[in-house]
């Protein structure tokens, strides 16, 4: 039997990492921290910000300490590093990064590149990326494959188009794959890179909020199966993640809001101060304020990088990043891939997870209200679609990746804001009551 003991996580960046009260005071460059001590069995992790480390040695979560040249820092990217030993890699965050060819070129090790993108993003950014890869670098040749856009195409048939192009182009093991697009493209390109010739280098260039704050970081790659989301895939880390925040200028409003579901998640599970900042700045985020967006992306990446650095293969702590996802993935599968955006399903799923946490007596009603309020501010759904039934939820959740020995483990909030548990030790009646409260049948 799988252990049913709950693992309590109190995972947050320290008070010295507090967000500025207004977006105008955001730092433009960050330094990273030494790895915090792990204190079993509760993984009570705190980052110490008493001492900054030079960027060349930086690895885990970044602090808001300013290490910048006041004259030149405006044009330099923020760098957050993911610490995975010899597979560590940087996340570059900033404006106009596609116009800085040196950032991409330093991570291309061979002479052949395959850019994987979709028919929405390609007309906007493919030429810019090809130019960034080849400018002053005539020895590099770039191929591209343009896939159809949408979650419904995140399948084996579409993945084969990437392999077809790579094989027809006679790419070798020194080749580099580049994912240019949102989460679907990043997941499929990464899985193709992990599988082609048993592994080639790849780079992430995410162009949606969802991908920039979550899916491009951490090495989760894969495709969907008709019976469940992301059931086929691999952990495979990129060489770098390049986040050009200017790509959000062309992002539709619905996609923008979808990404904020993951931003909100970080505050709920491990970073209460970030959640409070979001409550004050959600209108600025929805209005695409550049400074607010840059800060939200940076802080989200810091949180994700820290968790991935400590639990790459999701043995426990990393699972907490899936708050609301078990319910959300059931929604996506139940209604048909692509009908609801991932963030929309996660938002409704988060409300359900919070409701269940409250029914178990693990949080107070003020958290329930605050979660509902901030999701409504972000114009995200707070209930599942009417088509979803209790049986549909249970059927899809039964094949969730977090099931162990037949036991469905969930991420639930417990204690003050910013604390959660990953557990199979809960009253099944609470789950049933939540499902019946949100479903008509």
N, C-alpha and C positions, 0 to 999 in steps of 0.2 A: 504493500500500500504506500502511496505517496504520503509524505509527511504533511499533516494538516496544520502544523504549527505556523502561526502567523509570523512573518518577519516585519518588524516595525522599522520604518525608514523615517528619519528626521534629517532630510538632506537639503541643506540650503547654503548658499553663499553667505559669508559672514556679514555682520552689520556694516563693516567698512566697505562692502560692495553695494551699498544702497544706491538706488537710482537717484538722479537729480530730480528735484521737484518740478523743474520745467525742462522741456526738451532742449532749450537753447544752451544748457550748461553741460551738454554731453561731451565726454572725452572723445578724441579722434584716434587715439592709439592706446593699446592696452598692453600690460605685461602679464605674464602668467605666473602661476604659483607652483611651489613644490608640492609633491603629492601628500595629501593629508593622511594622518594615521587612521587605520581601520580598527574600530573597537568592536569586536564581536560580543554578543550575537546580534546587536541591534543596528549595526552599521550607522552609528551616530556620527555622521561626517560633518566636519566643519572645515572650511578653508581658512587658513591663517593668513592675514594680509599685513602682517607686521613687517614683512621684508619683501621688496620686489626683486625679481630675477631678470637679468637681461634677456631681450627677446631671443637671442641666439640659443639660450638655454631653456627657454620657456616651454612648458608642456601642458600642465593641467589648467583648470579654470582661470580665466583672466580677471584681474582686478580692475577697478576704475581709476587706479593711480595713473597719473599722466606721465608718460615717458616720451615727450614729443618736443621736437624743435618748433617753436612758435612760428617760424617763418615757412618751413617746408612741410610740416605735418598735414596741412590741409589737403595735399595731393597724395598722401601716403595712405595705403590701406590699413585698416585695423587687422591685426592678426591674432587669431585664437588657435592654439595648437591642440591636437588630439594626441595624447600620450599613449602610444602602443609600442614602446620599445623601438626596434628597428623598423617598424611599420608606422611610425608616427607621421603625421602630416599636418600642414597648415590649412586653416580656413582664412581666406582673404576676404575682407568685407569693405566695400567702399563704392564711391561713385566713379563712373568712367573707367572701370578696371579692364573692360574689353579693349580699351585704347592703350593698355600697358602690356605690350607683347612679351616683355621679359618675364612677367609673372607666369604666363602659360608655358613659355618655351623652356624654362628651367626644369619643368616637370615632364617634358617629352624626351625620352631617352633614345629612341630610335629615329628612323627617317620616314616612317609611314604612320599616318594618323587616319582614323576613321571617326568622323563626327556623326553621332546618332541624334536625330532631332525629329520633330513632327511637322505636319503641314501648316500648323498655326505659327510656330516659332521660326521656322526656316526663312520665310520672307522677311522677317524682322531682324534676325541676328546671325544667320548662317554666314553671310559674307563677312561680317565683322569678325567672327571667330576665325574663319579661314585666314583673313588678313592678319589677325593677331598671331596665329600659328606660323605664318610664313614670312612676315615682314623682316627683312634683313636676314632671313634664314632660308635661302633658296634650296638647300639640300633636303628640306622636308616636303613631302608630297601629301596632299590631303584628299581623301575620298569622303563621301557623305552618303547617308541613307536616310530618307525621309519617310517616317511612319505615319499612319493615321493618328489623329489626336483623340484621346479619350480612354477612360478606365476600361471600357468594354473591349479595347484592343490589347490589353495587357495579358496576352495569352501566348501559347506555344506557337501558333501559326504566325503571329506578328514577329515574335522573337526570331523565327527562322529567317526572316528577311534580313536581319542583321548578320546572321551567320552566312547567308547566301552572298551578301555584298563582301564580307571579309574574305571568304574563300575565292570568289571570282576575282577579287583584287590581289590575290596572292599575298595577303598580309602574313607576317611572320611573328615570332615570339617577341621581337623587339618593338612591335607596333604598340601604339597607344590609342585606346578608344576614348572619345570625349562625349559625355552626355550633355546635351544642350536642350533644356526644357524643364518641365515640372517633375513631379514625383514619379509618374508613370515612366517617362523616358529615363530618368535616373535609375530606377529599379531595373528596367529591362537592359539598359546599356551595361550596368554593373554586373548583372547576371551573365550577359553575353561575354563580358571581359573575363569573368571568373571561369567560364567554361571553354572559351575558344583556345585551342591548343593547350588546354589545361591551365590557362591563366595568362593574361596580358595586362599591362598597366592601363589604368583608366583615370580620367579626370572628370570631376563634376562641375558643371556650370549651370546651377539652378536658376530658373527664371520666374518662379512663383514664390509667394510667401511660404506656402506649405513646404516646398522643397528647400528653401533657404533656411528656415528655422528648424527643420526636422529631418526630412527623408534623405537629404544629400549627405548628412553627417552620420557616421557610425557604421557604414558598410553593410547595411541590410539591403540585399538585392533579391529580385525574384519576380515571379509572375503569379497570376491568379489561376485557380481551378474553378470549374463551374460549381463545385460544392463548398468552396471557401476561399477567402481572400489571402493572398500571399502564402499559400501552402507549399509552393515549390520555389526554392531559392537557396541562397548561400550567404554567409557572412564573407564579404570581400571588400577590403578597404581601398579607397581611391588614393592617388598620389597627392592630390590637393582638392580643395573645394574653392572655387572662385565665385564670389557673390557680388555681382555688379548690381547695385541697388537701382540703377537707372532702368533696368529691365522691368521693374515694377510699374513704370510709367505706362506701359502698354497692357497691363494686366486688367482684365474685366473686373468690375466691382464684386461680382459674385465670387470669383476666385480669390480676390483680396481678402474678403471676409472669411472664406473657408480656411485660409492659413492662420487666422487669428485664433482658431480653436486650439491649435497646438501651442501657440504662445500662452494662452490662458492656462493650459494644462501645466506648464512649468511652474507657474505661480502657485497653483493648487497643491501640487505634490511635494514641492521642495523649496520654494522661494517666495515666501509670503510678502516680502517687501516689493518684489517685482509685480505681484498681483495687485498690491495697493497702488503702485505706479500705473498699472494698466487701467485701474478704475478711474484714475484722474486724467488719463491721456487717451482713452479709447476714441474719443471724438477726433483727436489729432491723428491717430492712426487711420481711422476711417477716411479722413480728409487727405491722406497720403502726405502728411507733413514729413519732409525728408529726414529731419533730425530725429523725430519720434520713431520713424520706421527703422532708421539705422540703429538706434539704441535697442529697440525691441529685438531686432535680428541678432545683434551682438550678444545681448544678455541671454537669449534663447540658445545660441550656439555655445556659450560658456557653460550653461547648464547641461546641454546635451554632451559636450566634449568631456566634462567631468565624469558623468555617469558612464559613458562608453569607455573611458580610460580605466575605470575601476571594474567594469563588468562587460567586456566586449561581446561575449556570446550569450548574454541574457540568462545567466544562471540564477539571478535573483533580483538584484537592484535595478538592472536595466529594464526589467519587466514593468517597473513602476511608470515608465514613460508611456505605457499603454493605458493610462487612465481613460475610461470611456470607450476604448477601442474594441473590447469584446462585444459590447452591445452595438457599437458603431459598425463593426465589420458584419455583424448579423444583418443590420439594416441594408448595407451596401449589397450584400449577397441576396437578401430577400427581395429587394425591389428591382434588382438587375444592375450590374456594374455600369456606372456612368449616369444613372438616373439622379442619384444624390452625389454631390461631391464628397470626397473623403472627410473634409473638415466639417461639413454639414452633418454627416452621420456621427462623427466623433462628438460634436456639440450635443446632439440629442442623447448620445450614449453617456456623455459626461453627466448630464442631468439625471439620468437613470442610476448611474453609479453613486452619485451624491445622495439621491433619494434613498437608495438601499443603505448607504452608510448611516443616514439619519434614522432609518427604521431599526437598525441594529443598536442605536444609542451611542454611536461612536463620534458623532459631531453634533453641534447645536444648530438650531434652526436659522441662526444668522448666516451661517455659511451657505445653507441651501438658498437663502434669498439672494445673497451676493452673487452666487454662481448664476442664478437665473437672470439677475439684473445685467451682469456684464455680457452675457451671451446675447441678450436682447439688444444691448447697446451695439454689439457687433453685427446685428441683423442676422443672427444664426438661429436655426430651429431649436426649440427646447422640448419637443416631443417627437417621437418617431412617426413615420407616415402611417395613415390609417390602415393600409394594407397589411401591416405587420401584426401577426397574432402571437399569442404566447407560445404556441407550438412551433411557429416559424423561428422565433428567437431560440428556443431550446434546441431545435434540430441543428441550426448552424453553430450555436455555441458549443455543442457537443464535440465538434471537430476543431475547435479553436486550438491554436498552437500552445496555449498555456494549460491545456488539459494534461494532467500527469496521472497515469495509472487509473484513468477513468474519473479523476477528480477535477472538476472545473475550478481553477484558481482565478481569483479576481483581484484587481487593484481597486482598493477602496480607501476613502479618507478616514483618518482616525486621529482624534485629538485636535489641537489648535490648527489653524490654517497653515499649510505648508508641510503637513505630515500625512503619511499614507502607509498602507500595509499591502503586501502581496500575499494572499492567503487563500487556502481552501477551507479554513476553519471558520465557518460562519453558519448561522441558522438558515437552513434552506427555505424556511417559511418567508424570511425577509426577501429573498430573491423572487419567490413566487408572488409575494404581495406587490413588489415593484413591477414585475411584468404585468400583472393584472391591472395595476393602477394606470399603466401607460398603453394597454392594449384593450380593444373592445371585446376580444374573444381569445 
